[in-house]
Amino acid sequence: MNFVRTKLRLDKMNPGEVLEVWLDPGEPIEQVPDSLVMDGHSMELIEDRGGFFAIQVRRAPKSA
């Protein structure tokens, strides 16, 4: 569900904009960043903030 919500939010953003997402330890932080990269976005930051992780993901450029 984290990936779907993040993807929907990214789809509303302009290419190149950065979104910060907070993820729980375990499955969310293990899977969401990889899924976003596979979808064409780039990870700018993954930071452990004690109890949760903050990731910053840059929206992929629009494909031709």
CHARMM-style PDB file with segment names, atoms N, HN, CA, C and O in Angstrom:
ATOM      1  N   MET     1       0.816  -1.186   0.000  1.00  0.00      PROA
ATOM      2  CA  MET     1       0.000   0.000   0.000  1.00  0.00      PROA
ATOM      3  C   MET     1       0.870   1.265   0.000  1.00  0.00      PROA
ATOM      4  O   MET     1       0.502   2.266  -0.616  1.00  0.00      PROA
ATOM      5  N   ASN     2       2.020   1.227   0.686  1.00  0.00      PROA
ATOM      6  HN  ASN     2       2.319   0.414   1.186  1.00  0.00      PROA
ATOM      7  CA  ASN     2       2.917   2.389   0.698  1.00  0.00      PROA
ATOM      8  C   ASN     2       3.365   2.775  -0.702  1.00  0.00      PROA
ATOM      9  O   ASN     2       3.395   3.955  -1.052  1.00  0.00      PROA
ATOM     10  N   PHE     3       3.717   1.760  -1.508  1.00  0.00      PROA
ATOM     11  HN  PHE     3       3.692   0.802  -1.224  1.00  0.00      PROA
ATOM     12  CA  PHE     3       4.168   2.035  -2.872  1.00  0.00      PROA
ATOM     13  C   PHE     3       3.050   2.669  -3.689  1.00  0.00      PROA
ATOM     14  O   PHE     3       3.284   3.639  -4.410  1.00  0.00      PROA
ATOM     15  N   VAL     4       1.848   2.135  -3.585  1.00  0.00      PROA
ATOM     16  HN  VAL     4       1.658   1.347  -2.999  1.00  0.00      PROA
ATOM     17  CA  VAL     4       0.719   2.639  -4.372  1.00  0.00      PROA
ATOM     18  C   VAL     4       0.429   4.098  -4.008  1.00  0.00      PROA
ATOM     19  O   VAL     4       0.250   4.937  -4.892  1.00  0.00      PROA
ATOM     20  N   ARG     5       0.383   4.395  -2.720  1.00  0.00      PROA
ATOM     21  HN  ARG     5       0.528   3.714  -2.002  1.00  0.00      PROA
ATOM     22  CA  ARG     5       0.120   5.773  -2.285  1.00  0.00      PROA
ATOM     23  C   ARG     5       1.220   6.726  -2.761  1.00  0.00      PROA
ATOM     24  O   ARG     5       0.938   7.838  -3.205  1.00  0.00      PROA
ATOM     25  N   THR     6       2.462   6.282  -2.664  1.00  0.00      PROA
ATOM     26  HN  THR     6       2.691   5.378  -2.303  1.00  0.00      PROA
ATOM     27  CA  THR     6       3.581   7.117  -3.102  1.00  0.00      PROA
ATOM     28  C   THR     6       3.521   7.342  -4.606  1.00  0.00      PROA
ATOM     29  O   THR     6       3.719   8.463  -5.076  1.00  0.00      PROA
ATOM     30  N   LYS     7       3.249   6.288  -5.357  1.00  0.00      PROA
ATOM     31  HN  LYS     7       3.088   5.378  -4.975  1.00  0.00      PROA
ATOM     32  CA  LYS     7       3.170   6.413  -6.814  1.00  0.00      PROA
ATOM     33  C   LYS     7       2.041   7.359  -7.233  1.00  0.00      PROA
ATOM     34  O   LYS     7       2.225   8.173  -8.139  1.00  0.00      PROA
ATOM     35  N   LEU     8       0.891   7.263  -6.593  1.00  0.00      PROA
ATOM     36  HN  LEU     8       0.742   6.602  -5.857  1.00  0.00      PROA
ATOM     37  CA  LEU     8      -0.219   8.162  -6.910  1.00  0.00      PROA
ATOM     38  C   LEU     8       0.156   9.616  -6.652  1.00  0.00      PROA
ATOM     39  O   LEU     8      -0.198  10.502  -7.429  1.00  0.00      PROA
ATOM     40  N   ARG     9       0.869   9.854  -5.566  1.00  0.00      PROA
ATOM     41  HN  ARG     9       1.156   9.134  -4.935  1.00  0.00      PROA
ATOM     42  CA  ARG     9       1.298  11.223  -5.239  1.00  0.00      PROA
ATOM     43  C   ARG     9       2.325  11.716  -6.264  1.00  0.00      PROA
ATOM     44  O   ARG     9       2.248  12.857  -6.720  1.00  0.00      PROA
ATOM     45  N   LEU    10       3.280  10.863  -6.625  1.00  0.00      PROA
ATOM     46  HN  LEU    10       3.342   9.936  -6.255  1.00  0.00      PROA
ATOM     47  CA  LEU    10       4.294  11.234  -7.616  1.00  0.00      PROA
ATOM     48  C   LEU    10       3.660  11.534  -8.972  1.00  0.00      PROA
ATOM     49  O   LEU    10       4.112  12.428  -9.688  1.00  0.00      PROA
ATOM     50  N   ASP    11       2.621  10.793  -9.322  1.00  0.00      PROA
ATOM     51  HN  ASP    11       2.253  10.067  -8.741  1.00  0.00      PROA
ATOM     52  CA  ASP    11       1.946  11.003 -10.606  1.00  0.00      PROA
ATOM     53  C   ASP    11       1.320  12.397 -10.705  1.00  0.00      PROA
ATOM     54  O   ASP    11       1.099  12.896 -11.809  1.00  0.00      PROA
ATOM     55  N   LYS    12       1.039  13.018  -9.582  1.00  0.00      PROA
ATOM     56  HN  LYS    12       1.219  12.613  -8.686  1.00  0.00      PROA
ATOM     57  CA  LYS    12       0.451  14.367  -9.559  1.00  0.00      PROA
ATOM     58  C   LYS    12       1.519  15.463  -9.578  1.00  0.00      PROA
ATOM     59  O   LYS    12       1.195  16.643  -9.710  1.00  0.00      PROA
ATOM     60  N   MET    13       2.782  15.078  -9.447  1.00  0.00      PROA
ATOM     61  HN  MET    13       3.045  14.119  -9.340  1.00  0.00      PROA
ATOM     62  CA  MET    13       3.878  16.040  -9.373  1.00  0.00      PROA
ATOM     63  C   MET    13       4.510  16.254 -10.750  1.00  0.00      PROA
ATOM     64  O   MET    13       4.336  15.448 -11.664  1.00  0.00      PROA
ATOM     65  N   ASN    14       5.239  17.349 -10.871  1.00  0.00      PROA
ATOM     66  HN  ASN    14       5.380  18.004 -10.128  1.00  0.00      PROA
ATOM     67  CA  ASN    14       5.983  17.620 -12.097  1.00  0.00      PROA
ATOM     68  C   ASN    14       7.271  16.808 -12.124  1.00  0.00      PROA
ATOM     69  O   ASN    14       7.850  16.545 -11.069  1.00  0.00      PROA
ATOM     70  N   PRO    15       7.734  16.405 -13.309  1.00  0.00      PROA
ATOM     71  CA  PRO    15       9.007  15.700 -13.413  1.00  0.00      PROA
ATOM     72  C   PRO    15      10.121  16.503 -12.736  1.00  0.00      PROA
ATOM     73  O   PRO    15      10.208  17.721 -12.893  1.00  0.00      PROA
ATOM     74  N   GLY    16      10.964  15.802 -11.986  1.00  0.00      PROA
ATOM     75  HN  GLY    16      10.893  14.813 -11.859  1.00  0.00      PROA
ATOM     76  CA  GLY    16      12.090  16.437 -11.318  1.00  0.00      PROA
ATOM     77  C   GLY    16      11.794  16.909  -9.907  1.00  0.00      PROA
ATOM     78  O   GLY    16      12.724  17.192  -9.152  1.00  0.00      PROA
ATOM     79  N   GLU    17      10.519  17.003  -9.527  1.00  0.00      PROA
ATOM     80  HN  GLU    17       9.764  16.774 -10.140  1.00  0.00      PROA
ATOM     81  CA  GLU    17      10.194  17.419  -8.161  1.00  0.00      PROA
ATOM     82  C   GLU    17      10.530  16.299  -7.183  1.00  0.00      PROA
ATOM     83  O   GLU    17      10.563  15.125  -7.552  1.00  0.00      PROA
ATOM     84  N   VAL    18      10.782  16.681  -5.921  1.00  0.00      PROA
ATOM     85  HN  VAL    18      10.756  17.635  -5.622  1.00  0.00      PROA
ATOM     86  CA  VAL    18      11.175  15.722  -4.892  1.00  0.00      PROA
ATOM     87  C   VAL    18      10.057  15.579  -3.859  1.00  0.00      PROA
ATOM     88  O   VAL    18       9.484  16.567  -3.399  1.00  0.00      PROA
ATOM     89  N   LEU    19       9.766  14.345  -3.510  1.00  0.00      PROA
ATOM     90  HN  LEU    19      10.231  13.543  -3.883  1.00  0.00      PROA
ATOM     91  CA  LEU    19       8.756  14.015  -2.513  1.00  0.00      PROA
ATOM     92  C   LEU    19       9.428  13.311  -1.350  1.00  0.00      PROA
ATOM     93  O   LEU    19      10.228  12.396  -1.550  1.00  0.00      PROA
ATOM     94  N   GLU    20       9.108  13.733  -0.134  1.00  0.00      PROA
ATOM     95  HN  GLU    20       8.459  14.476   0.029  1.00  0.00      PROA
ATOM     96  CA  GLU    20       9.599  13.024   1.050  1.00  0.00      PROA
ATOM     97  C   GLU    20       8.499  12.102   1.556  1.00  0.00      PROA
ATOM     98  O   GLU    20       7.350  12.516   1.714  1.00  0.00      PROA
ATOM     99  N   VAL    21       8.859  10.860   1.806  1.00  0.00      PROA
ATOM    100  HN  VAL    21       9.792  10.524   1.678  1.00  0.00      PROA
ATOM    101  CA  VAL    21       7.930   9.836   2.280  1.00  0.00      PROA
ATOM    102  C   VAL    21       8.514   9.225   3.548  1.00  0.00      PROA
ATOM    103  O   VAL    21       9.719   8.987   3.632  1.00  0.00      PROA
ATOM    104  N   TRP    22       7.663   8.973   4.527  1.00  0.00      PROA
ATOM    105  HN  TRP    22       6.684   9.166   4.459  1.00  0.00      PROA
ATOM    106  CA  TRP    22       8.086   8.309   5.763  1.00  0.00      PROA
ATOM    107  C   TRP    22       7.623   6.871   5.730  1.00  0.00      PROA
ATOM    108  O   TRP    22       6.450   6.588   5.489  1.00  0.00      PROA
ATOM    109  N   LEU    23       8.555   5.962   5.976  1.00  0.00      PROA
ATOM    110  HN  LEU    23       9.508   6.192   6.173  1.00  0.00      PROA
ATOM    111  CA  LEU    23       8.267   4.530   5.919  1.00  0.00      PROA
ATOM    112  C   LEU    23       8.656   3.848   7.221  1.00  0.00      PROA
ATOM    113  O   LEU    23       9.618   4.241   7.880  1.00  0.00      PROA
ATOM    114  N   ASP    24       7.895   2.823   7.580  1.00  0.00      PROA
ATOM    115  HN  ASP    24       7.113   2.504   7.044  1.00  0.00      PROA
ATOM    116  CA  ASP    24       8.200   2.008   8.749  1.00  0.00      PROA
ATOM    117  C   ASP    24       9.365   1.084   8.440  1.00  0.00      PROA
ATOM    118  O   ASP    24       9.637   0.784   7.278  1.00  0.00      PROA
ATOM    119  N   PRO    25      10.063   0.629   9.495  1.00  0.00      PROA
ATOM    120  CA  PRO    25      11.108  -0.381   9.304  1.00  0.00      PROA
ATOM    121  C   PRO    25      10.491  -1.677   8.772  1.00  0.00      PROA
ATOM    122  O   PRO    25       9.276  -1.871   8.820  1.00  0.00      PROA
ATOM    123  N   GLY    26      11.346  -2.544   8.271  1.00  0.00      PROA
ATOM    124  HN  GLY    26      12.333  -2.386   8.232  1.00  0.00      PROA
ATOM    125  CA  GLY    26      10.878  -3.838   7.775  1.00  0.00      PROA
ATOM    126  C   GLY    26      10.514  -3.784   6.308  1.00  0.00      PROA
ATOM    127  O   GLY    26      11.216  -3.174   5.502  1.00  0.00      PROA
ATOM    128  N   GLU    27       9.412  -4.428   5.970  1.00  0.00      PROA
ATOM    129  HN  GLU    27       8.842  -4.924   6.625  1.00  0.00      PROA
ATOM    130  CA  GLU    27       9.004  -4.571   4.575  1.00  0.00      PROA
ATOM    131  C   GLU    27       8.879  -3.237   3.825  1.00  0.00      PROA
ATOM    132  O   GLU    27       9.346  -3.153   2.690  1.00  0.00      PROA
ATOM    133  N   PRO    28       8.268  -2.189   4.406  1.00  0.00      PROA
ATOM    134  CA  PRO    28       8.146  -0.939   3.644  1.00  0.00      PROA
ATOM    135  C   PRO    28       9.497  -0.373   3.187  1.00  0.00      PROA
ATOM    136  O   PRO    28       9.664  -0.061   2.008  1.00  0.00      PROA
ATOM    137  N   ILE    29      10.448  -0.240   4.094  1.00  0.00      PROA
ATOM    138  HN  ILE    29      10.312  -0.494   5.052  1.00  0.00      PROA
ATOM    139  CA  ILE    29      11.735   0.358   3.706  1.00  0.00      PROA
ATOM    140  C   ILE    29      12.551  -0.603   2.842  1.00  0.00      PROA
ATOM    141  O   ILE    29      13.409  -0.167   2.075  1.00  0.00      PROA
ATOM    142  N   GLU    30      12.295  -1.890   2.958  1.00  0.00      PROA
ATOM    143  HN  GLU    30      11.598  -2.245   3.581  1.00  0.00      PROA
ATOM    144  CA  GLU    30      13.026  -2.866   2.140  1.00  0.00      PROA
ATOM    145  C   GLU    30      12.503  -2.911   0.706  1.00  0.00      PROA
ATOM    146  O   GLU    30      13.265  -3.210  -0.213  1.00  0.00      PROA
ATOM    147  N   GLN    31      11.212  -2.620   0.497  1.00  0.00      PROA
ATOM    148  HN  GLN    31      10.593  -2.377   1.244  1.00  0.00      PROA
ATOM    149  CA  GLN    31      10.632  -2.813  -0.824  1.00  0.00      PROA
ATOM    150  C   GLN    31      10.279  -1.537  -1.571  1.00  0.00      PROA
ATOM    151  O   GLN    31      10.454  -1.475  -2.788  1.00  0.00      PROA
ATOM    152  N   VAL    32       9.787  -0.519  -0.878  1.00  0.00      PROA
ATOM    153  HN  VAL    32       9.645  -0.570   0.111  1.00  0.00      PROA
ATOM    154  CA  VAL    32       9.293   0.677  -1.567  1.00  0.00      PROA
ATOM    155  C   VAL    32      10.388   1.388  -2.365  1.00  0.00      PROA
ATOM    156  O   VAL    32      10.159   1.692  -3.535  1.00  0.00      PROA
ATOM    157  N   PRO    33      11.575   1.671  -1.790  1.00  0.00      PROA
ATOM    158  CA  PRO    33      12.593   2.359  -2.596  1.00  0.00      PROA
ATOM    159  C   PRO    33      12.968   1.602  -3.876  1.00  0.00      PROA
ATOM    160  O   PRO    33      13.093   2.207  -4.941  1.00  0.00      PROA
ATOM    161  N   ASP    34      13.144   0.290  -3.771  1.00  0.00      PROA
ATOM    162  HN  ASP    34      13.042  -0.201  -2.906  1.00  0.00      PROA
ATOM    163  CA  ASP    34      13.487  -0.504  -4.967  1.00  0.00      PROA
ATOM    164  C   ASP    34      12.379  -0.449  -6.009  1.00  0.00      PROA
ATOM    165  O   ASP    34      12.654  -0.346  -7.204  1.00  0.00      PROA
ATOM    166  N   SER    35      11.131  -0.517  -5.563  1.00  0.00      PROA
ATOM    167  HN  SER    35      10.908  -0.601  -4.592  1.00  0.00      PROA
ATOM    168  CA  SER    35       9.999  -0.464  -6.496  1.00  0.00      PROA
ATOM    169  C   SER    35       9.922   0.882  -7.195  1.00  0.00      PROA
ATOM    170  O   SER    35       9.606   0.948  -8.383  1.00  0.00      PROA
ATOM    171  N   LEU    36      10.209   1.960  -6.467  1.00  0.00      PROA
ATOM    172  HN  LEU    36      10.466   1.906  -5.502  1.00  0.00      PROA
ATOM    173  CA  LEU    36      10.184   3.296  -7.064  1.00  0.00      PROA
ATOM    174  C   LEU    36      11.294   3.457  -8.101  1.00  0.00      PROA
ATOM    175  O   LEU    36      11.076   4.047  -9.159  1.00  0.00      PROA
ATOM    176  N   VAL    37      12.471   2.939  -7.801  1.00  0.00      PROA
ATOM    177  HN  VAL    37      12.648   2.460  -6.941  1.00  0.00      PROA
ATOM    178  CA  VAL    37      13.584   3.001  -8.755  1.00  0.00      PROA
ATOM    179  C   VAL    37      13.241   2.181 -10.003  1.00  0.00      PROA
ATOM    180  O   VAL    37      13.521   2.609 -11.123  1.00  0.00      PROA
ATOM    181  N   MET    38      12.644   1.020  -9.812  1.00  0.00      PROA
ATOM    182  HN  MET    38      12.417   0.673  -8.902  1.00  0.00      PROA
ATOM    183  CA  MET    38      12.253   0.196 -10.963  1.00  0.00      PROA
ATOM    184  C   MET    38      11.189   0.896 -11.801  1.00  0.00      PROA
ATOM    185  O   MET    38      11.051   0.619 -12.992  1.00  0.00      PROA
ATOM    186  N   ASP    39      10.440   1.799 -11.183  1.00  0.00      PROA
ATOM    187  HN  ASP    39      10.551   2.024 -10.216  1.00  0.00      PROA
ATOM    188  CA  ASP    39       9.409   2.564 -11.889  1.00  0.00      PROA
ATOM    189  C   ASP    39       9.995   3.793 -12.588  1.00  0.00      PROA
ATOM    190  O   ASP    39       9.268   4.523 -13.261  1.00  0.00      PROA
ATOM    191  N   GLY    40      11.318   4.030 -12.432  1.00  0.00      PROA
ATOM    192  HN  GLY    40      11.908   3.437 -11.885  1.00  0.00      PROA
ATOM    193  CA  GLY    40      11.978   5.121 -13.143  1.00  0.00      PROA
ATOM    194  C   GLY    40      12.326   6.336 -12.307  1.00  0.00      PROA
ATOM    195  O   GLY    40      12.940   7.278 -12.808  1.00  0.00      PROA
ATOM    196  N   HSD    41      11.941   6.328 -11.031  1.00  0.00      PROA
ATOM    197  HN  HSD    41      11.443   5.562 -10.624  1.00  0.00      PROA
ATOM    198  CA  HSD    41      12.242   7.457 -10.155  1.00  0.00      PROA
ATOM    199  C   HSD    41      13.629   7.264  -9.542  1.00  0.00      PROA
ATOM    200  O   HSD    41      14.201   6.179  -9.640  1.00  0.00      PROA
ATOM    201  N   SER    42      14.169   8.303  -8.915  1.00  0.00      PROA
ATOM    202  HN  SER    42      13.704   9.184  -8.836  1.00  0.00      PROA
ATOM    203  CA  SER    42      15.488   8.163  -8.297  1.00  0.00      PROA
ATOM    204  C   SER    42      15.429   8.521  -6.821  1.00  0.00      PROA
ATOM    205  O   SER    42      14.723   9.442  -6.410  1.00  0.00      PROA
ATOM    206  N   MET    43      16.190   7.766  -6.037  1.00  0.00      PROA
ATOM    207  HN  MET    43      16.764   7.018  -6.371  1.00  0.00      PROA
ATOM    208  CA  MET    43      16.277   8.016  -4.600  1.00  0.00      PROA
ATOM    209  C   MET    43      17.324   9.089  -4.348  1.00  0.00      PROA
ATOM    210  O   MET    43      18.472   8.959  -4.773  1.00  0.00      PROA
ATOM    211  N   GLU    44      16.932  10.134  -3.665  1.00  0.00      PROA
ATOM    212  HN  GLU    44      16.000  10.240  -3.319  1.00  0.00      PROA
ATOM    213  CA  GLU    44      17.851  11.213  -3.325  1.00  0.00      PROA
ATOM    214  C   GLU    44      18.403  11.027  -1.911  1.00  0.00      PROA
ATOM    215  O   GLU    44      19.526  11.442  -1.621  1.00  0.00      PROA
ATOM    216  N   LEU    45      17.603  10.395  -1.019  1.00  0.00      PROA
ATOM    217  HN  LEU    45      16.691  10.058  -1.255  1.00  0.00      PROA
ATOM    218  CA  LEU    45      17.993  10.251   0.379  1.00  0.00      PROA
ATOM    219  C   LEU    45      17.224   9.103   1.000  1.00  0.00      PROA
ATOM    220  O   LEU    45      16.030   8.937   0.753  1.00  0.00      PROA
ATOM    221  N   ILE    46      17.909   8.318   1.803  1.00  0.00      PROA
ATOM    222  HN  ILE    46      18.879   8.453   2.004  1.00  0.00      PROA
ATOM    223  CA  ILE    46      17.262   7.343   2.681  1.00  0.00      PROA
ATOM    224  C   ILE    46      17.905   7.552   4.042  1.00  0.00      PROA
ATOM    225  O   ILE    46      19.109   7.354   4.205  1.00  0.00      PROA
ATOM    226  N   GLU    47      17.099   7.955   5.022  1.00  0.00      PROA
ATOM    227  HN  GLU    47      16.121   8.116   4.890  1.00  0.00      PROA
ATOM    228  CA  GLU    47      17.629   8.344   6.330  1.00  0.00      PROA
ATOM    229  C   GLU    47      16.850   7.673   7.452  1.00  0.00      PROA
ATOM    230  O   GLU    47      15.621   7.735   7.488  1.00  0.00      PROA
ATOM    231  N   ASP    48      17.568   7.034   8.364  1.00  0.00      PROA
ATOM    232  HN  ASP    48      18.566   6.983   8.334  1.00  0.00      PROA
ATOM    233  CA  ASP    48      16.961   6.433   9.547  1.00  0.00      PROA
ATOM    234  C   ASP    48      16.738   7.541  10.567  1.00  0.00      PROA
ATOM    235  O   ASP    48      17.692   8.161  11.038  1.00  0.00      PROA
ATOM    236  N   ARG    49      15.496   7.785  10.901  1.00  0.00      PROA
ATOM    237  HN  ARG    49      14.721   7.282  10.518  1.00  0.00      PROA
ATOM    238  CA  ARG    49      15.173   8.848  11.850  1.00  0.00      PROA
ATOM    239  C   ARG    49      14.710   8.278  13.185  1.00  0.00      PROA
ATOM    240  O   ARG    49      13.985   8.937  13.930  1.00  0.00      PROA
ATOM    241  N   GLY    50      15.127   7.064  13.480  1.00  0.00      PROA
ATOM    242  HN  GLY    50      15.716   6.529  12.874  1.00  0.00      PROA
ATOM    243  CA  GLY    50      14.795   6.456  14.762  1.00  0.00      PROA
ATOM    244  C   GLY    50      13.310   6.169  14.881  1.00  0.00      PROA
ATOM    245  O   GLY    50      12.549   7.038  15.307  1.00  0.00      PROA
ATOM    246  N   GLY    51      12.891   4.994  14.522  1.00  0.00      PROA
ATOM    247  HN  GLY    51      13.510   4.289  14.176  1.00  0.00      PROA
ATOM    248  CA  GLY    51      11.486   4.625  14.572  1.00  0.00      PROA
ATOM    249  C   GLY    51      10.825   4.628  13.208  1.00  0.00      PROA
ATOM    250  O   GLY    51       9.821   3.946  13.002  1.00  0.00      PROA
ATOM    251  N   PHE    52      11.376   5.384  12.280  1.00  0.00      PROA
ATOM    252  HN  PHE    52      12.192   5.937  12.448  1.00  0.00      PROA
ATOM    253  CA  PHE    52      10.882   5.393  10.902  1.00  0.00      PROA
ATOM    254  C   PHE    52      12.005   5.840   9.988  1.00  0.00      PROA
ATOM    255  O   PHE    52      13.025   6.357  10.445  1.00  0.00      PROA
ATOM    256  N   PHE    53      11.814   5.638   8.704  1.00  0.00      PROA
ATOM    257  HN  PHE    53      10.986   5.218   8.333  1.00  0.00      PROA
ATOM    258  CA  PHE    53      12.784   6.059   7.696  1.00  0.00      PROA
ATOM    259  C   PHE    53      12.163   7.151   6.843  1.00  0.00      PROA
ATOM    260  O   PHE    53      10.981   7.084   6.503  1.00  0.00      PROA
ATOM    261  N   ALA    54      12.948   8.144   6.500  1.00  0.00      PROA
ATOM    262  HN  ALA    54      13.907   8.199   6.777  1.00  0.00      PROA
ATOM    263  CA  ALA    54      12.522   9.180   5.559  1.00  0.00      PROA
ATOM    264  C   ALA    54      13.264   8.926   4.252  1.00  0.00      PROA
ATOM    265  O   ALA    54      14.484   8.766   4.236  1.00  0.00      PROA
ATOM    266  N   ILE    55      12.510   8.891   3.162  1.00  0.00      PROA
ATOM    267  HN  ILE    55      11.519   9.020   3.175  1.00  0.00      PROA
ATOM    268  CA  ILE    55      13.145   8.798   1.851  1.00  0.00      PROA
ATOM    269  C   ILE    55      12.730  10.025   1.052  1.00  0.00      PROA
ATOM    270  O   ILE    55      11.620  10.537   1.194  1.00  0.00      PROA
ATOM    271  N   GLN    56      13.639  10.478   0.217  1.00  0.00      PROA
ATOM    272  HN  GLN    56      14.541  10.063   0.102  1.00  0.00      PROA
ATOM    273  CA  GLN    56      13.316  11.541  -0.721  1.00  0.00      PROA
ATOM    274  C   GLN    56      13.479  10.959  -2.112  1.00  0.00      PROA
ATOM    275  O   GLN    56      14.546  10.470  -2.483  1.00  0.00      PROA
ATOM    276  N   VAL    57      12.402  11.022  -2.869  1.00  0.00      PROA
ATOM    277  HN  VAL    57      11.535  11.419  -2.568  1.00  0.00      PROA
ATOM    278  CA  VAL    57      12.368  10.424  -4.195  1.00  0.00      PROA
ATOM    279  C   VAL    57      12.111  11.526  -5.230  1.00  0.00      PROA
ATOM    280  O   VAL    57      11.202  12.342  -5.078  1.00  0.00      PROA
ATOM    281  N   ARG    58      12.926  11.528  -6.276  1.00  0.00      PROA
ATOM    282  HN  ARG    58      13.665  10.865  -6.400  1.00  0.00      PROA
ATOM    283  CA  ARG    58      12.770  12.507  -7.354  1.00  0.00      PROA
ATOM    284  C   ARG    58      11.887  11.914  -8.447  1.00  0.00      PROA
ATOM    285  O   ARG    58      12.143  10.815  -8.939  1.00  0.00      PROA
ATOM    286  N   ARG    59      10.855  12.647  -8.818  1.00  0.00      PROA
ATOM    287  HN  ARG    59      10.646  13.540  -8.419  1.00  0.00      PROA
ATOM    288  CA  ARG    59       9.903  12.215  -9.838  1.00  0.00      PROA
ATOM    289  C   ARG    59      10.628  12.013 -11.158  1.00  0.00      PROA
ATOM    290  O   ARG    59      11.417  12.858 -11.581  1.00  0.00      PROA
ATOM    291  N   ALA    60      10.358  10.902 -11.796  1.00  0.00      PROA
ATOM    292  HN  ALA    60       9.717  10.215 -11.452  1.00  0.00      PROA
ATOM    293  CA  ALA    60      10.981  10.561 -13.079  1.00  0.00      PROA
ATOM    294  C   ALA    60      10.567  11.552 -14.156  1.00  0.00      PROA
ATOM    295  O   ALA    60       9.463  12.096 -14.117  1.00  0.00      PROA
ATOM    296  N   PRO    61      11.462  11.785 -15.126  1.00  0.00      PROA
ATOM    297  CA  PRO    61      11.043  12.595 -16.272  1.00  0.00      PROA
ATOM    298  C   PRO    61       9.949  11.867 -17.037  1.00  0.00      PROA
ATOM    299  O   PRO    61       9.867  10.639 -17.019  1.00  0.00      PROA
ATOM    300  N   LYS    62       9.115  12.644 -17.704  1.00  0.00      PROA
ATOM    301  HN  LYS    62       9.181  13.642 -17.718  1.00  0.00      PROA
ATOM    302  CA  LYS    62       8.061  12.016 -18.509  1.00  0.00      PROA
ATOM    303  C   LYS    62       8.692  11.267 -19.657  1.00  0.00      PROA
ATOM    304  O   LYS    62       9.652  11.731 -20.273  1.00  0.00      PROA
ATOM    305  N   SER    63       8.138  10.095 -19.938  1.00  0.00      PROA
ATOM    306  HN  SER    63       7.359   9.717 -19.438  1.00  0.00      PROA
ATOM    307  CA  SER    63       8.669   9.323 -21.057  1.00  0.00      PROA
ATOM    308  C   SER    63       8.084   9.838 -22.359  1.00  0.00      PROA
ATOM    309  O   SER    63       6.977  10.377 -22.389  1.00  0.00      PROA
ATOM    310  N   ALA    64       8.833   9.667 -23.423  1.00  0.00      PROA
ATOM    311  HN  ALA    64       9.732   9.229 -23.398  1.00  0.00      PROA
ATOM    312  CA  ALA    64       8.416  10.168 -24.739  1.00  0.00      PROA
ATOM    313  C   ALA    64       7.304   9.346 -25.330  1.00  0.00      PROA
ATOM    314  OT1 ALA    64       6.841   9.636 -26.433  1.00  0.00      PROA
TER     315      ALA     64
END
